[in-house]
Amino acid sequence: MEQRRKTFNEYTRYIRVRSAPEDKFVEFDFAIGYPELFVELVLPRDAFLVFCEHNKVVHMDSDMIREVDDDMVKWRFGENGHR
């Protein structure tokens, strides 16, 4: 059976907040479909909330964050999880 490809709008949108809860601006990573391929964004808190609602985002859990961080280390230093 042939599997149907997802359309762009069907891909999950992920965020990882990097700023502190009390900060005026929210610094976050935003990814579509692949958590390890993200852009870094900054928005005022109210705009961030609208952005999240509009994109129906999923917050990365600790396992996803660890995998993304390990992948970043691998690309920087050549080995997965080793500096």
TIFI-949530 format. One line per 4 residues: number of its first residue (from 0); their letters; for each residue x, y, z of C-alpha. Coordinates in steps of 0.001 Angstrom, whole numbers, always signed. Layout:
<nodes>
NUM> a> X/Y/Z | ... $
</nodes>
This chain:
<nodes>
0> meqr> +0/+0/+0 | +1380/+3387/-993 | +1608/+5941/+1802 | +220/+9421/+1121 $
4> rktf> +2636/+12330/+1598 | +1730/+14977/+4141 | +858/+18408/+2881 | +2765/+21363/+4334 $
8> neyt> -122/+22270/+6634 | -257/+18731/+8048 | +3247/+18873/+9523 | +3502/+19353/+13279 $
12> ryir> +4901/+22696/+14410 | +7271/+22512/+17370 | +8536/+25184/+19736 | +11199/+25290/+22405 $
16> vrsa> +11101/+28356/+24635 | +14559/+29585/+25638 | +13716/+32766/+27576 | +12635/+33084/+31196 $
20> pedk> +8894/+33258/+31949 | +9169/+36816/+33284 | +10978/+38192/+30210 | +9167/+40832/+28151 $
24> fvef> +10128/+39070/+24899 | +9899/+35339/+24266 | +12948/+33777/+22623 | +12117/+30426/+21075 $
28> dfai> +13010/+27842/+18455 | +10363/+27052/+15858 | +10381/+23945/+13673 | +7960/+22512/+11147 $
32> gype> +7897/+18733/+10847 | +11459/+18119/+12054 | +12390/+19452/+15519 | +16106/+19416/+14677 $
36> lfve> +15595/+21907/+11810 | +14527/+25111/+13491 | +14770/+28876/+13316 | +15335/+31112/+16314 $
40> lvlp> +12617/+33729/+16799 | +11816/+36519/+19258 | +8337/+37963/+19800 | +6607/+40094/+22416 $
44> rdaf> +4705/+37807/+24820 | +1219/+38629/+23437 | +2351/+38067/+19839 | +3998/+34793/+20886 $
48> lvfc> +699/+33538/+22315 | -1115/+34409/+19068 | +1682/+32751/+17058 | +1366/+29550/+19107 $
52> ehnk> -2402/+29446/+18773 | -2313/+30141/+15040 | +288/+27419/+14408 | -1187/+24905/+16888 $
56> vvhm> +2309/+24339/+18236 | +3577/+21402/+20243 | +6092/+22156/+22983 | +9177/+19973/+22676 $
60> dsdm> +9455/+17562/+25585 | +12701/+16815/+27420 | +13489/+13797/+25213 | +13093/+15839/+22019 $
64> irev> +15210/+18652/+23458 | +17977/+16190/+24406 | +17941/+14671/+20895 | +18117/+18119/+19262 $
68> dddm> +20972/+19181/+21574 | +22882/+15936/+20920 | +22452/+16438/+17174 | +23793/+19999/+17445 $
72> vkwr> +26857/+18730/+19348 | +27419/+16045/+16707 | +27444/+18617/+13905 | +29764/+20938/+15835 $
76> fgen> +32220/+18410/+17219 | +31860/+15305/+15040 | +30470/+12816/+17583 | +26952/+12430/+18847 $
80> ghr> +26779/+13784/+22394 | +30550/+14336/+22836 | +32319/+17681/+22927 $
</nodes>
